[in-house]
Amino acid sequence: MKTFQLRPVLYFVLLSYALAWLLALPLWLGGGLHSRLFLPIAALTMCMPALAAAIVSKATAPQEKLVHSLGLTPWKPVGRTLRYCLFAILAAICMAVASLLAGAAFGVYQFDLQHYSGLAEVLKIQLAGHPDLQAKLPSLPVLAGLQVLLMLAAAPLNAIPALGEEIGWRGWLLPKLMPLGTLPALLISGVIWALWHAPLVLLGYNYGSAPGWLALACMSAMCVVVGAVLAWTRLRSGSVWPAALGHGAFNATAGMYLLLGAAGQKIDTTQATALGWTGWIFPALLAIVLFHFFPKKNGQTQNV
């Protein structure tokens, strides 16, 4: 086990945060989340943890191969890596579904699997002024199923920008924190990941109706529990790729609550969806089961 080195971690955190705030500055100066620059800025920001990790790695440990220090290897055995990639995708889907089921059980989310009124409302807004196109669409249940399948198919595509984050958080940072112990590493890496989102969260992203302090607290809790599941795939496989695919799938299923929910309901994301407290229950339990019954084996990862 390597000894914990504080200085590289501090350099990485400061650099990744500084880059995130610098890119978000145009949004703060005008337009906010409604700016036409929001999507390109958000996509570019996701690459910054990888850039920060690469810079700090080369500056503090130039003797290490970059692909190793960033968690981009090992690939082999290929079968094992692919199994963890598949597990990460399925776990992300289960987290999204479980968050809605828990929300319904606690009364903070309402399904409508009979009329799909939420989906109908979304289509009405998106297809306003195109009645001919709307008439040609299949039934709402079929559309909902197709949309869910498209979300799953989008997971590998979403893994491309997610890889920019995962190289930083799970690829580079997590192994650097592991000398502190597994639980501290999971907690610290999750909170660092969450607070990195502050430039957008404080503008209202994800938690639009919540005060800033509550939004960041909820984001921290969500990132800790979801990050723990992603971290397990990193530690078990020795590679960042499963975590990137899981992250991509998690992002791809973010809109599932609109497809399956009732129209007109006011959703408080501090309570409902994967962002809210009902959405933290399943990933927290899953992480506990994974780390208790399937802990990282000695020598399983070459970077930890």
C-alpha positions in Angstrom: 0.0 0.0 0.0 1.3 3.4 -1.0 1.6 6.2 1.6 -0.8 9.1 1.3 0.6 12.2 -0.3 -1.4 15.4 0.5 0.3 17.8 -1.9 -0.6 16.2 -5.2 -4.2 15.8 -4.1 -4.4 19.5 -3.1 -2.9 20.5 -6.4 -5.4 18.4 -8.3 -8.4 19.7 -6.4 -7.4 23.4 -6.7 -6.7 23.0 -10.5 -9.8 21.1 -11.3 -12.0 23.6 -9.3 -10.2 26.6 -10.8 -10.8 25.3 -14.4 -14.5 24.6 -13.6 -15.1 28.1 -12.2 -13.2 29.7 -15.1 -15.3 27.9 -17.7 -18.5 28.8 -15.8 -17.6 32.5 -15.6 -19.5 33.5 -18.8 -22.6 31.9 -17.4 -22.3 33.8 -14.2 -21.7 37.1 -16.1 -24.9 36.6 -18.1 -27.5 34.1 -19.1 -26.9 31.5 -16.5 -28.4 28.1 -17.3 -30.4 29.7 -20.1 -27.4 30.8 -22.0 -26.8 29.3 -25.4 -23.3 28.6 -24.1 -24.5 26.3 -21.3 -24.3 23.0 -23.1 -20.9 23.5 -24.7 -19.5 24.9 -21.4 -20.9 22.0 -19.4 -19.5 19.4 -21.9 -16.1 21.1 -21.9 -16.1 21.3 -18.1 -16.5 17.5 -17.8 -13.1 17.2 -19.5 -11.3 19.3 -16.9 -10.8 16.7 -14.1 -8.9 14.5 -16.6 -6.8 17.5 -17.7 -6.0 18.4 -14.1 -5.1 14.8 -13.3 -2.8 14.6 -16.2 -1.0 17.8 -15.4 -0.6 17.0 -11.7 0.5 13.4 -12.5 3.2 14.6 -14.9 4.3 17.3 -12.5 4.5 15.2 -9.3 5.2 11.7 -10.6 6.9 12.1 -14.0 8.3 8.6 -13.8 4.8 7.0 -13.9 3.2 6.1 -17.2 0.3 8.5 -17.7 -2.1 5.7 -18.8 -1.4 3.8 -15.6 -1.7 6.8 -13.2 -5.0 7.8 -14.8 -6.5 4.4 -14.6 -6.8 3.8 -18.3 -5.2 0.4 -17.9 -5.3 -2.6 -17.5 -7.4 -3.9 -20.3 -6.7 -7.5 -19.7 -8.1 -9.9 -18.9 -10.7 -8.4 -21.4 -13.5 -10.6 -20.1 -13.2 -9.4 -16.6 -13.1 -5.7 -17.7 -16.2 -6.2 -19.9 -18.1 -7.9 -17.0 -17.4 -4.9 -14.7 -18.4 -2.5 -17.6 -21.7 -4.4 -18.0 -22.2 -4.4 -14.2 -21.7 -0.7 -14.0 -24.2 0.0 -16.7 -26.8 -2.3 -15.1 -26.2 -0.8 -11.7 -26.7 2.7 -13.0 -30.0 1.7 -14.6 -31.1 0.0 -11.3 -30.2 3.1 -9.4 -32.4 5.3 -11.7 -35.4 2.9 -11.5 -35.0 2.3 -7.7 -34.9 6.1 -7.1 -38.4 6.4 -8.7 -39.8 3.4 -6.9 -38.5 4.7 -3.5 -39.9 8.2 -4.4 -43.3 6.7 -5.1 -43.2 4.6 -1.9 -42.5 7.8 0.2 -45.0 9.9 -1.7 -42.6 12.3 -3.3 -43.0 11.0 -6.9 -46.1 9.8 -8.8 -46.0 7.2 -11.6 -48.5 7.2 -14.4 -48.0 3.9 -16.2 -51.5 3.9 -17.5 -51.8 7.1 -19.4 -48.1 8.2 -19.6 -49.3 11.8 -19.0 -45.8 13.0 -18.2 -44.5 11.8 -21.6 -47.6 13.2 -23.3 -46.9 16.6 -21.7 -43.3 16.6 -22.9 -44.3 15.6 -26.5 -46.9 18.4 -26.5 -44.3 20.9 -25.7 -41.6 19.5 -28.1 -44.0 19.1 -31.0 -46.0 22.3 -30.6 -46.8 23.5 -34.1 -46.3 20.1 -35.7 -49.7 18.2 -35.4 -49.0 16.1 -38.4 -45.8 14.7 -36.9 -47.5 14.1 -33.6 -50.3 12.1 -35.3 -47.8 9.7 -36.9 -46.1 8.8 -33.6 -46.8 5.3 -32.1 -48.8 4.9 -28.9 -47.4 6.4 -25.7 -46.5 3.1 -24.0 -44.5 2.1 -27.1 -42.9 5.6 -27.2 -42.0 5.3 -23.5 -40.3 1.9 -24.1 -38.4 3.2 -27.1 -37.2 6.2 -25.1 -35.9 3.9 -22.3 -34.1 1.8 -24.9 -32.6 5.0 -26.4 -31.4 5.9 -23.0 -29.6 2.6 -22.6 -28.1 2.9 -26.1 -26.9 6.3 -25.2 -24.9 5.0 -22.3 -21.7 4.3 -24.3 -22.0 7.7 -26.0 -22.5 9.5 -22.7 -19.4 7.6 -21.4 -17.2 9.8 -23.6 -17.7 13.1 -21.7 -18.1 11.1 -18.5 -14.7 9.6 -19.0 -13.3 13.2 -18.6 -14.7 13.2 -15.1 -14.0 9.6 -14.2 -10.3 9.9 -15.1 -10.0 12.6 -12.5 -12.3 11.2 -9.7 -12.0 7.5 -9.8 -9.1 7.1 -12.2 -6.5 9.3 -10.5 -7.9 10.7 -7.2 -9.4 7.6 -5.6 -6.2 5.6 -5.6 -4.4 8.5 -4.1 -6.8 8.6 -1.3 -6.9 4.8 -0.6 -4.0 4.9 1.9 -6.4 6.7 4.2 -8.7 3.7 4.2 -11.6 2.7 2.0 -14.4 4.6 3.8 -12.5 7.9 4.1 -11.4 7.6 0.4 -15.0 7.1 -0.7 -16.3 9.9 1.4 -13.6 12.4 0.5 -13.6 11.6 -3.2 -17.4 11.9 -3.3 -17.5 15.3 -1.6 -14.7 16.6 -3.8 -16.6 15.4 -6.9 -19.8 17.0 -5.6 -18.3 20.4 -4.8 -16.6 20.5 -8.2 -20.2 21.0 -9.5 -20.7 24.1 -7.5 -20.3 26.6 -10.3 -23.4 25.1 -12.0 -25.3 23.9 -9.0 -25.2 27.4 -7.4 -26.8 28.7 -10.7 -29.7 26.3 -10.1 -28.6 23.3 -11.9 -30.2 20.0 -10.6 -31.7 21.7 -7.6 -33.4 24.8 -9.0 -35.7 25.5 -6.1 -33.3 24.8 -3.3 -31.0 27.3 -1.5 -27.3 27.0 -2.4 -26.2 25.3 0.8 -29.0 22.7 0.6 -28.2 22.0 -3.1 -24.6 21.4 -2.4 -25.4 19.2 0.6 -27.7 17.1 -1.5 -25.2 16.9 -4.3 -22.6 15.8 -1.9 -24.7 13.0 -0.5 -25.7 11.8 -4.0 -22.1 11.9 -5.2 -20.9 9.9 -2.2 -23.3 7.0 -2.6 -23.3 6.9 -6.4 -19.5 7.5 -6.4 -19.1 4.6 -4.0 -20.7 2.2 -6.5 -18.6 3.5 -9.3 -15.5 3.4 -7.1 -16.1 -0.3 -6.4 -16.0 -1.1 -10.2 -12.7 0.9 -10.4 -11.1 -1.0 -7.4 -12.3 -4.4 -8.5 -11.4 -4.1 -12.2 -8.3 -1.9 -11.8 -9.6 0.2 -14.6 -11.5 3.5 -14.9 -13.5 2.3 -17.9 -16.3 0.5 -16.0 -16.8 3.6 -13.9 -17.0 5.8 -17.0 -19.6 3.6 -18.6 -21.6 3.5 -15.3 -21.4 7.3 -15.1 -22.5 7.6 -18.7 -25.5 5.3 -18.1 -26.4 7.2 -14.9 -26.5 10.4 -16.9 -28.4 8.8 -19.8 -31.2 7.7 -17.5 -31.6 11.1 -15.9 -34.8 11.9 -17.8 -36.6 8.7 -16.9 -38.7 10.4 -14.3 -40.3 12.5 -17.1 -41.2 9.4 -19.2 -42.9 7.4 -16.4 -44.3 10.2 -14.2 -47.6 11.9 -14.0 -48.1 15.2 -15.7 -48.2 18.4 -13.6 -46.5 17.1 -10.5 -44.0 19.4 -8.9 -40.9 17.3 -8.4 -38.5 18.5 -5.6 -35.1 17.1 -6.6 -33.9 17.3 -3.0 -36.4 14.5 -2.3 -37.2 12.7 -5.5 -35.3 11.2 -8.5 -31.7 10.0 -8.2 -30.7 13.5 -7.0 -32.9 13.4 -3.9 -32.8 11.5 -0.6 -35.1 8.8 -1.8 -32.7 8.2 -4.6 -29.7 7.7 -2.3 -31.2 4.6 -0.5 -30.5 2.0 -3.2 -27.0 3.1 -4.1 -26.0 3.3 -0.4 -27.3 -0.2 0.2 -25.7 -1.5 -3.0 -22.3 0.0 -2.0 -22.5 -1.5 1.4 -23.2 -5.0 0.0 -20.5 -4.7 -2.7 -17.7 -3.6 -0.3 -18.8 -6.0 2.5 -19.2 -9.2 0.4 -16.9 -8.4 -2.5 -14.1 -6.2 -1.2 -11.1 -5.3 -3.4 -8.8 -8.2 -3.5 -5.1 -7.8 -2.6 -3.2 -6.8 -5.7 -6.4 -6.4 -7.7 -5.5 -3.0 -8.9 -2.0 -1.9 -9.9 -2.6 1.7 -9.2 -4.0 1.4 -5.6 
